[in-house]
């Protein structure tokens, strides 16, 4: 994935990871439902309502993931006070900008 970075966390939280995967599977199901609706010629407004729901689910997931990143990676980098801290803040700011534009 373009722009992705592999990060090692001191203490990986498998509960959060499982929650993230559960949420993504739910969103994947919503997207499959949208495909089904289109193939079955469901009324456009009903499809758009489901698009809105899937979009909100992705936005919510993104915000939770960003919050987790800031509370973990960014705070940890800020403690060091070196160039990595500045890079993490820039990285988070760029992610926020992408979310706002989407």
RODREN-245278 format. One record per residue: residue in three letters; residue number from 1; x, y, z of N, C-alpha, C, O, CB in turn. Coordinates in steps of 0.001 Angstrom, whole numbers. Glycine has a CB too. Layout:
<tivos>
- res, n, n.px, n.py, n.pz, ca.px, ca.py, ca.pz, c.px, c.py, c.pz, o.px, o.py, o.pz, cb.px, cb.py, cb.pz
- ala, NUM, X, Y, Z, X, Y, Z, X, Y, Z, X, Y, Z, X, Y, Z
...
</tivos>
This chain:
<tivos>
- res, n, n.px, n.py, n.pz, ca.px, ca.py, ca.pz, c.px, c.py, c.pz, o.px, o.py, o.pz, cb.px, cb.py, cb.pz
- unk, 1, 840, -1165, 0, 0, 0, 0, 889, 1233, 0, 1844, 1319, 772, -958, -5, 1207
- unk, 2, 574, 2181, -862, 1391, 3384, -976, 1335, 4182, 315, 263, 4386, 885, 927, 4246, -2158
- unk, 3, 2493, 4632, 769, 2562, 5467, 1961, 2383, 4716, 3267, 2327, 5335, 4330, 1541, 6524, 1874
- unk, 4, 2292, 3403, 3208, 2108, 2672, 4452, 3452, 2464, 5130, 4497, 2410, 4481, 1415, 1323, 4197
- unk, 5, 3400, 2350, 6435, 4606, 2151, 7225, 4354, 997, 8164, 3265, 856, 8721, 5007, 3437, 8006
- unk, 6, 5375, 170, 8336, 5259, -921, 9279, 5753, -429, 10626, 6879, 54, 10739, 6053, -2170, 8807
- unk, 7, 4919, -548, 11642, 5277, -65, 12975, 5263, -1225, 13946, 4404, -2103, 13873, 4313, 1049, 13445
- unk, 8, 6206, -1220, 14839, 6247, -2186, 15908, 5773, -1486, 17178, 6319, -455, 17568, 7678, -2789, 16078
- unk, 9, 4771, -2044, 17808, 4273, -1494, 19061, 4874, -2285, 20210, 5092, -3493, 20110, 2719, -1525, 19115
- unk, 10, 5136, -1585, 21292, 5729, -2244, 22446, 4822, -3348, 22974, 5286, -4432, 23327, 6017, -1228, 23545
- unk, 11, 3524, -3061, 23024, 2567, -4036, 23530, 1379, -4117, 22582, 430, -3346, 22730, 2103, -3667, 24958
- unk, 12, 1402, -5040, 21602, 281, -5132, 20679, -988, -5506, 21425, -976, -6405, 22266, 572, -6152, 19574
- unk, 13, -2060, -4834, 21128, -3339, -5063, 21781, -4190, -5943, 20875, -4846, -5452, 19956, -4062, -3718, 22100
- unk, 14, -4176, -7247, 21140, -4915, -8171, 20279, -6417, -7956, 20374, -7138, -8254, 19421, -4579, -9607, 20640
- unk, 15, -6908, -7445, 21502, -8334, -7158, 21638, -8731, -6085, 20643, -9754, -6213, 19971, -8677, -6716, 23079
- unk, 16, -7930, -5019, 20538, -8210, -3942, 19586, -8113, -4460, 18160, -8941, -4119, 17315, -7238, -2763, 19791
- unk, 17, -7107, -5282, 17892, -6941, -5831, 16552, -8164, -6665, 16173, -8682, -6535, 15063, -5657, -6684, 16468
- unk, 18, -8622, -7508, 17075, -9809, -8324, 16817, -11025, -7440, 16583, -11840, -7724, 15704, -10070, -9287, 17987
- unk, 19, -11155, -6365, 17364, -12264, -5424, 17194, -12184, -4766, 15818, -13195, -4645, 15125, -12247, -4349, 18310
- unk, 20, -10979, -4339, 15422, -10801, -3719, 14103, -11212, -4686, 12999, -11935, -4311, 12076, -9336, -3275, 13903
- unk, 21, -10754, -5915, 13095, -11080, -6898, 12066, -12576, -7190, 12013, -13137, -7353, 10930, -10311, -8185, 12311
- unk, 22, -13226, -7259, 13175, -14671, -7469, 13233, -15409, -6329, 12523, -16320, -6558, 11727, -15141, -7582, 14701
- unk, 23, -14992, -5101, 12830, -15630, -3938, 12210, -15423, -3930, 10699, -16345, -3614, 9948, -15083, -2646, 12818
- unk, 24, -14212, -4276, 10250, -13937, -4306, 8811, -14747, -5400, 8110, -15199, -5206, 6982, -12437, -4523, 8562
- unk, 25, -14930, -6534, 8764, -15759, -7591, 8172, -17212, -7127, 8052, -17895, -7447, 7079, -15679, -8886, 9020
- unk, 26, -17675, -6375, 9044, -19035, -5835, 8990, -19174, -4859, 7819, -20167, -4891, 7092, -19393, -5132, 10322
- unk, 27, -18175, -3995, 7642, -18181, -3039, 6532, -18111, -3788, 5201, -18796, -3429, 4243, -16997, -2042, 6659
- unk, 28, -17279, -4830, 5147, -17189, -5646, 3936, -18562, -6232, 3590, -18943, -6284, 2420, -16147, -6780, 4118
- unk, 29, -19293, -6667, 4603, -20646, -7186, 4391, -21573, -6112, 3846, -22408, -6384, 2983, -21211, -7747, 5693
- unk, 30, -21424, -4875, 4358, -22232, -3774, 3835, -21928, -3546, 2356, -22842, -3307, 1567, -21975, -2482, 4640
- unk, 31, -20662, -3618, 1978, -20281, -3406, 584, -20802, -4529, -310, -21242, -4279, -1433, -18759, -3299, 461
- unk, 32, -20755, -5754, 182, -21327, -6863, -594, -22834, -6666, -748, -23405, -6967, -1796, -21027, -8228, 88
- unk, 33, -23467, -6159, 304, -24903, -5867, 228, -25207, -4807, -822, -26218, -4884, -1520, -25422, -5411, 1588
- unk, 34, -24330, -3821, -926, -24498, -2795, -1960, -24396, -3402, -3355, -25180, -3065, -4242, -23450, -1687, -1792
- unk, 35, -23439, -4287, -3544, -23308, -4955, -4848, -24581, -5724, -5182, -25060, -5691, -6315, -22090, -5910, -4854
- unk, 36, -25115, -6411, -4191, -26340, -7184, -4378, -27497, -6253, -4740, -28290, -6552, -5632, -26674, -7995, -3102
- unk, 37, -27582, -5126, -4041, -28664, -4173, -4303, -28598, -3656, -5743, -29621, -3546, -6420, -28593, -2992, -3309
- unk, 38, -27401, -3345, -6197, -27236, -2847, -7564, -27595, -3927, -8572, -28291, -3660, -9551, -25796, -2364, -7797
- unk, 39, -27122, -5147, -8334, -27421, -6229, -9278, -28910, -6555, -9306, -29413, -7052, -10313, -26624, -7480, -8918
- unk, 40, -29612, -6286, -8222, -31051, -6557, -8149, -31892, -5332, -8506, -33110, -5331, -8325, -31417, -7038, -6755
- unk, 41, -31231, -4286, -9017, -31929, -3061, -9442, -32787, -2438, -8339, -33911, -2000, -8586, -32802, -3363, -10640
- unk, 42, -32245, -2405, -7123, -32933, -1769, -5999, -33013, -267, -6261, -32114, 314, -6870, -32200, -2063, -4646
- unk, 43, -34077, 346, -5803, -34326, 1777, -5970, -33090, 2581, -5544, -32527, 2362, -4471, -35568, 2214, -5147
- unk, 44, -32684, 3518, -6414, -31438, 4282, -6219, -31330, 4938, -4841, -30261, 4924, -4230, -31328, 5348, -7281
- unk, 45, -32404, 5496, -4365, -32369, 6184, -3067, -32072, 5195, -1951, -31362, 5529, -1002, -33705, 6909, -2794
- unk, 46, -32596, 4001, -2050, -32306, 2975, -1045, -30829, 2574, -1086, -30213, 2347, -44, -33200, 1738, -1267
- unk, 47, -30269, 2488, -2290, -28842, 2172, -2434, -28021, 3301, -1823, -27071, 3048, -1082, -28459, 1959, -3937
- unk, 48, -28381, 4540, -2129, -27652, 5691, -1589, -27713, 5733, -67, -26745, 6133, 579, -28212, 6987, -2163
- unk, 49, -28822, 5330, 502, -28937, 5271, 1968, -27924, 4286, 2534, -27297, 4554, 3559, -30371, 4866, 2393
- unk, 50, -27766, 3150, 1869, -26798, 2154, 2320, -25363, 2610, 2077, -24474, 2288, 2865, -27046, 826, 1618
- unk, 51, -25124, 3356, 996, -23794, 3921, 749, -23430, 4856, 1896, -22306, 4833, 2395, -23748, 4678, -615
- unk, 52, -24386, 5671, 2304, -24160, 6599, 3412, -23810, 5844, 4697, -22907, 6248, 5430, -25403, 7477, 3636
- unk, 53, -24511, 4768, 4964, -24241, 3971, 6165, -22842, 3360, 6107, -22128, 3369, 7110, -25299, 2860, 6324
- unk, 54, -22442, 2832, 4956, -21113, 2239, 4812, -20032, 3311, 4943, -18986, 3078, 5550, -20987, 1516, 3455
- unk, 55, -20288, 4470, 4377, -19330, 5576, 4470, -19142, 6001, 5921, -18013, 6205, 6369, -19799, 6775, 3622
- unk, 56, -20236, 6132, 6651, -20146, 6508, 8068, -19397, 5448, 8867, -18626, 5781, 9767, -21550, 6718, 8661
- unk, 57, -19616, 4188, 8551, -18911, 3109, 9255, -17404, 3196, 9003, -16613, 3028, 9931, -19448, 1727, 8808
- unk, 58, -17004, 3456, 7760, -15577, 3604, 7443, -14984, 4837, 8117, -13859, 4792, 8614, -15373, 3691, 5924
- unk, 59, -15726, 5926, 8137, -15233, 7138, 8797, -15045, 6901, 10290, -14043, 7322, 10869, -16202, 8310, 8565
- unk, 60, -15997, 6235, 10906, -15897, 5933, 12333, -14693, 5042, 12613, -13953, 5271, 13569, -17183, 5258, 12833
- unk, 61, -14499, 4028, 11779, -13343, 3147, 11923, -12055, 3944, 11792, -11134, 3775, 12591, -13384, 2018, 10877
- unk, 62, -11987, 4813, 10788, -10791, 5628, 10556, -10477, 6515, 11753, -9322, 6622, 12165, -10970, 6487, 9308
- unk, 63, -11493, 7144, 12306, -11275, 8025, 13455, -10793, 7254, 14678, -9917, 7720, 15406, -12556, 8776, 13792
- unk, 64, -11365, 6078, 14901, -10918, 5252, 16029, -9469, 4819, 15848, -8687, 4837, 16798, -11818, 4019, 16183
- unk, 65, -9116, 4430, 14630, -7750, 4004, 14348, -6772, 5173, 14500, -5673, 5006, 15028, -7657, 3413, 12933
- unk, 66, -7178, 6344, 14038, -6333, 7530, 14176, -6140, 7893, 15649, -5035, 8236, 16066, -6946, 8717, 13413
- unk, 67, -7205, 7817, 16424, -7100, 8097, 17856, -6141, 7121, 18535, -5332, 7511, 19376, -8485, 8024, 18519
- unk, 68, -6245, 5852, 18156, -5351, 4837, 18721, -3902, 5130, 18341, -2997, 5005, 19166, -5755, 3428, 18238
- unk, 69, -3694, 5519, 17092, -2343, 5838, 16625, -1774, 7031, 17391, -615, 7015, 17806, -2352, 6131, 15112
- unk, 70, -2587, 8054, 17573, -2100, 9248, 18268, -1818, 8955, 19734, -835, 9448, 20288, -3114, 10386, 18148
- unk, 71, -2663, 8167, 20361, -2470, 7843, 21773, -1270, 6928, 21981, -668, 6926, 23054, -3724, 7189, 22338
- unk, 72, -921, 6153, 20964, 187, 5218, 21098, 1444, 5728, 20438, 2352, 6222, 21106, -184, 3886, 20516
- unk, 73, 1498, 5609, 19126, 2721, 5929, 18363, 3152, 7383, 18506, 4330, 7662, 18730, 2509, 5617, 16895
- unk, 74, 2215, 8304, 18379, 2578, 9721, 18410, 3030, 10133, 19809, 4028, 10838, 19958, 1393, 10591, 17958
- unk, 75, 2303, 9698, 20824, 2682, 10046, 22193, 4031, 9428, 22537, 4875, 10077, 23154, 1604, 9576, 23195
- unk, 76, 4233, 8183, 22141, 5512, 7520, 22413, 6663, 8249, 21718, 7727, 8438, 22308, 5463, 6049, 21955
- unk, 77, 6453, 8656, 20471, 7495, 9381, 19736, 7737, 10757, 20359, 8877, 11218, 20414, 7103, 9531, 18248
- unk, 78, 6677, 11410, 20825, 6821, 12736, 21431, 7666, 12671, 22704, 8375, 13622, 23033, 5437, 13334, 21745
- unk, 79, 7590, 11567, 23405, 8391, 11403, 24625, 9880, 11441, 24314, 10677, 11902, 25131, 8038, 10086, 25326
- unk, 80, 10257, 10959, 23136, 11672, 10943, 22774, 12151, 12338, 22388, 13317, 12679, 22588, 11918, 9962, 21622
- unk, 81, 11240, 13149, 21829, 11572, 14519, 21479, 12536, 14667, 20325, 13076, 15755, 20123, 12130, 15192, 22646
- unk, 82, 12775, 13616, 19559, 13721, 13712, 18446, 12982, 13916, 17120, 11800, 14260, 17102, 14600, 12448, 18376
- unk, 83, 13690, 13700, 16026, 13102, 13884, 14695, 11931, 12931, 14457, 11013, 13247, 13700, 14165, 13676, 13616
- unk, 84, 11965, 11775, 15099, 10869, 10816, 14943, 9556, 11421, 15436, 8502, 11180, 14848, 11177, 9511, 15707
- unk, 85, 9617, 12196, 16501, 8413, 12835, 17029, 7806, 13763, 15985, 6598, 13730, 15750, 8732, 13614, 18319
- unk, 86, 8636, 14589, 15362, 8143, 15500, 14323, 7558, 14717, 13150, 6533, 15106, 12591, 9275, 16425, 13831
- unk, 87, 8201, 13629, 12781, 7726, 12808, 11673, 6365, 12196, 11995, 5487, 12145, 11134, 8742, 11704, 11350
- unk, 88, 6187, 11734, 13225, 4915, 11125, 13623, 3792, 12166, 13635, 2668, 11869, 13233, 5044, 10468, 15012
- unk, 89, 4089, 13368, 14087, 3078, 14435, 14092, 2694, 14779, 12659, 1512, 14936, 12353, 3603, 15700, 14833
- unk, 90, 3687, 14897, 11781, 3407, 15184, 10363, 2574, 14064, 9743, 1620, 14315, 9007, 4727, 15364, 9570
- unk, 91, 2948, 12839, 10052, 2242, 11674, 9527, 770, 11692, 9971, -127, 11433, 9168, 2934, 10368, 9996
- unk, 92, 531, 11994, 11239, -840, 12063, 11757, -1595, 13225, 11117, -2766, 13078, 10767, -835, 12213, 13294
- unk, 93, -947, 14373, 10961, -1594, 15526, 10333, -1977, 15202, 8891, -3055, 15585, 8438, -668, 16759, 10376
- unk, 94, -1113, 14507, 8174, -1419, 14108, 6800, -2616, 13154, 6756, -3466, 13260, 5872, -191, 13446, 6151
- unk, 95, -2677, 12235, 7704, -3798, 11292, 7766, -5098, 12043, 8037, -6130, 11741, 7438, -3555, 10221, 8859
- unk, 96, -5048, 13026, 8943, -6248, 13822, 9247, -6693, 14585, 7995, -7883, 14645, 7686, -5974, 14817, 10424
- unk, 97, -5732, 15161, 7284, -6056, 15902, 6062, -6734, 14993, 5034, -7690, 15406, 4378, -4782, 16524, 5459
- unk, 98, -6245, 13763, 4894, -6872, 12828, 3949, -8284, 12499, 4373, -9174, 12390, 3528, -6052, 11543, 3832
- unk, 99, -8510, 12338, 5674, -9855, 12032, 6160, -10809, 13189, 5926, -11966, 12982, 5561, -9818, 11686, 7641
- unk, 100, -10333, 14392, 6133, -11177, 15577, 5953, -11560, 15750, 4488, -12679, 16161, 4179, -10455, 16837, 6464
- unk, 101, -10636, 15438, 3591, -10885, 15577, 2155, -11782, 14502, 1608, -12401, 14695, 562, -9598, 15566, 1405
- unk, 102, -11876, 13358, 2288, -12663, 12251, 1741, -14148, 12433, 1973, -14944, 11584, 1571, -12215, 10944, 2346
</tivos>
